[in-house]
């Protein structure tokens, strides 16, 4: 089971870039697999979407191996221009030398119609990155042929996941051929239900609809203590592919984040 960190950026709690840089450099040196940056929710529940991309851009030049994960709001459903997102994600992947992962953050229930499917924005991104001349016509969008550049370093595109918190989200991720990043904070019995929903939906998906590799990740508050060790072991036994542990902002600040990183790396 891979081990990774996540940070929520843009919240009122202070988190300095220099501290974040030191923590990520330590995580890379100790062999952790990835660091994820997610936007904090605003007062009305809206996500501060631009913050993680800026910080990840800075981290891309200060790391060499560790993968960089971008928690991306505004695409489920599309509330930001998908072309701008495609350009930004591709630029980040190039800056990181092909180390970008992307997880899409839903605004709530994933509802759609045949004319405006819930994953339309994701499908648009995939097509933009693949096609020399992208065009699109739907209930939401009409795009005349255009070459969307740059293209990402990873081909056909960076690994794509859906971040969610319910069995429906897990099922949708499986049906849509995405990885699933579970942010529910639920107990292990509930996580097992989500994993089963994802696995079943993924197995029944049309192979032509699969846009990314199969992966089930769990994000949460873990450790460092004996119960955290036991829980990580249970996740691995359940078949969880990746454990993603919160590293900031934390009440204990940089010292607590460093302790969590060392604890997590000792269990790889």
C-alpha positions in Angstrom: 0.0 0.0 0.0 1.4 3.4 -1.0 1.7 6.1 1.6 1.1 9.8 0.9 0.4 13.2 2.5 -2.3 15.8 2.0 -2.6 19.5 2.8 -5.6 21.8 2.8 -4.5 25.1 1.5 -6.2 28.5 1.6 -7.7 28.1 5.1 -7.4 30.7 7.8 -4.9 28.5 9.7 -1.4 29.7 8.8 0.8 27.4 6.7 4.0 28.8 5.3 5.4 27.6 2.0 8.9 27.2 3.5 7.6 24.8 6.1 5.6 22.9 3.5 8.7 22.7 1.3 10.7 21.2 4.2 8.1 18.7 5.0 7.6 17.5 1.4 11.4 17.3 0.9 11.6 15.1 4.1 8.7 13.0 2.8 10.5 12.5 -0.5 13.8 11.6 1.3 12.0 9.1 3.5 10.4 7.3 0.6 6.7 8.5 0.7 5.0 8.2 -2.6 3.0 11.5 -3.1 1.8 14.7 -1.6 -1.6 16.1 -2.3 -2.7 19.7 -2.1 -6.5 20.3 -1.8 -8.3 23.7 -1.5 -10.0 24.5 1.8 -13.7 25.2 1.6 -14.8 28.8 1.9 -17.5 30.1 4.2 -20.3 29.1 1.7 -18.7 25.7 1.0 -17.1 26.9 -2.2 -13.5 25.7 -2.8 -10.6 28.1 -3.0 -9.5 26.4 -6.2 -6.5 28.3 -7.4 -4.4 27.9 -4.2 -3.1 24.3 -4.7 -1.9 24.9 -8.2 0.3 27.8 -7.1 1.9 25.8 -4.3 2.3 22.7 -6.4 4.1 24.8 -9.0 6.6 25.9 -6.4 7.1 22.3 -5.1 7.7 21.0 -8.6 11.1 22.6 -8.8 12.1 21.5 -5.3 11.4 17.8 -5.6 12.5 15.1 -8.0 10.6 11.8 -7.3 7.6 12.3 -5.1 4.3 12.6 -7.1 2.3 15.8 -6.8 -1.5 15.6 -6.4 -3.9 18.4 -7.3 -7.3 18.4 -5.7 -9.3 20.2 -8.4 -12.8 21.7 -7.9 -15.0 23.3 -10.5 -15.4 20.5 -13.0 -18.2 18.3 -11.5 -20.3 20.0 -12.8 -18.1 22.4 -14.9 -18.2 25.9 -13.3 -14.8 26.9 -14.6 -13.7 26.8 -18.3 -12.4 23.2 -18.9 -9.9 24.5 -21.5 -8.2 26.7 -18.8 -8.1 23.7 -16.5 -6.6 21.5 -19.2 -3.9 24.1 -19.9 -3.1 24.6 -16.2 -2.9 20.9 -15.4 -0.7 20.2 -18.5 1.6 23.0 -17.5 1.9 21.6 -14.0 2.7 18.1 -15.3 5.4 19.5 -17.5 6.9 21.5 -14.6 6.9 18.4 -12.5 8.5 16.3 -15.2 5.5 14.0 -15.5 4.6 13.6 -11.7 1.2 15.2 -11.6 -1.9 13.3 -10.3 -5.4 14.9 -10.4 -8.4 14.3 -8.2 -11.8 16.0 -9.1 -13.8 17.4 -6.2 -17.6 17.2 -6.7 -19.9 20.0 -5.5 -22.3 17.4 -4.1 -24.4 14.7 -5.7 -23.1 13.7 -9.1 -26.2 14.2 -11.2 -26.5 14.5 -15.0 -28.5 13.8 -18.1 -27.7 12.1 -21.4 -27.2 15.6 -22.9 -25.2 16.9 -19.9 -23.6 13.9 -18.1 -22.0 14.4 -14.7 -18.5 13.6 -16.0 -18.7 15.8 -19.1 -15.9 18.1 -17.8 -13.6 15.1 -17.2 -14.3 13.7 -20.7 -13.5 17.1 -22.2 -10.1 17.2 -20.5 -9.2 13.8 -21.7 -10.2 14.7 -25.3 -8.3 18.0 -25.1 -5.1 16.3 -24.1 -5.4 13.6 -26.8 -6.7 15.4 -29.9 -4.7 17.7 -32.1 -7.9 19.6 -32.9 -10.5 19.6 -30.1 -14.1 20.4 -30.7 -17.2 19.8 -28.6 -21.0 20.3 -28.8 -23.3 19.7 -25.9 -26.1 21.2 -23.9 -23.4 23.1 -21.9 -20.7 23.8 -24.4 -20.0 24.5 -28.0 -16.3 24.6 -28.9 -15.1 25.1 -32.4 -11.9 23.1 -33.4 -8.9 24.3 -31.5 -5.5 22.8 -30.5 -5.4 22.9 -26.7 -1.8 23.4 -25.7 0.4 22.5 -23.9 -0.2 18.7 -23.7 0.8 17.0 -20.5 4.1 15.2 -20.2 2.4 12.0 -19.1 0.7 10.3 -22.0 -2.2 10.1 -22.6 -2.6 12.2 -19.5 -1.9 12.2 -15.7 -3.7 9.7 -13.5 -7.3 10.9 -12.8 -9.4 10.2 -9.7 -12.7 11.3 -8.2 -12.5 12.5 -4.6 -15.7 11.7 -2.7 -17.4 10.6 0.5 -20.3 8.3 -0.3 -21.1 4.9 -1.9 -22.6 6.8 -4.9 -19.3 8.7 -5.4 -17.4 5.5 -5.3 -19.7 3.8 -7.7 -19.6 6.8 -10.1 -15.8 6.7 -10.0 -15.8 3.0 -10.9 -18.4 3.5 -13.7 -16.4 6.4 -15.1 -13.1 4.6 -15.2 -11.5 6.9 -12.6 -9.6 6.1 -9.4 -11.4 6.9 -6.1 -10.1 9.0 -3.3 -12.2 8.5 -0.2 -12.5 11.6 2.0 -15.4 10.4 4.1 -13.4 9.9 7.3 -15.6 6.9 7.9 -15.0 3.8 10.0 -13.5 0.8 8.4 -16.8 -1.0 7.9 -18.1 1.9 5.9 -14.9 2.2 3.9 -15.3 -1.5 3.0 -18.8 -0.7 1.6 -17.3 2.1 -0.5 -14.5 -0.1 -1.7 -17.0 -2.8 -2.7 -19.1 -0.3 -4.6 -16.1 1.0 -6.4 -14.7 -2.4 -7.3 -18.1 -3.7 -8.5 -18.8 -0.6 -10.7 -15.3 -0.7 -12.1 -15.6 -4.4 -13.1 -18.8 -3.7 -14.9 -17.7 -0.5 -16.7 -17.3 -0.4 -20.5 -13.6 -0.7 -21.2 -14.0 2.1 -23.8 -15.1 4.4 -21.0 -12.1 3.8 -18.7 -9.9 6.9 -18.6 -7.5 6.1 -15.8 -6.1 3.2 -13.8 -7.9 1.5 -11.0 -7.0 2.7 -7.6 -8.8 3.1 -4.3 -7.2 5.6 -1.8 -8.3 6.6 1.7 -7.5 10.1 3.1 -7.8 10.8 6.8 -6.3 11.8 10.2 -3.9 9.1 11.1 -1.3 8.7 13.9 1.2 8.6 15.1 0.2 5.9 17.6 -0.4 2.2 18.0 -4.1 2.5 16.8 -2.9 4.2 13.7 -0.5 1.4 13.0 -3.3 -1.1 13.4 -5.6 0.9 11.1 -3.1 1.2 8.3 -2.6 -2.6 8.5 -6.4 -3.1 8.3 -6.6 -0.8 5.2 -3.9 -2.8 3.5 -5.7 -6.1 4.3 -8.9 -4.6 2.9 -7.2 -3.9 -0.4 -6.8 -0.1 -0.1 -4.1 1.0 -2.6 -3.1 4.2 -1.0 -3.2 5.7 2.5 -3.2 9.6 2.4 -2.5 11.2 5.8 -3.3 14.8 6.7 -0.1 16.8 7.2 -1.4 20.3 7.4 -2.4 22.6 8.6 -2.2 20.9 12.0 -2.6 22.3 15.5 0.9 21.2 16.3 2.3 22.9 13.2 5.5 21.9 11.6 6.6 19.7 14.5 3.5 17.6 14.4 3.6 17.3 10.6 7.2 16.1 10.7 6.3 13.5 13.3 3.5 12.2 11.1 5.8 12.0 8.1 8.4 10.0 10.0 5.7 7.7 11.5 4.2 7.1 8.0 7.5 6.5 6.4 8.4 3.9 9.0 5.4 1.8 7.8 6.3 1.7 4.1 
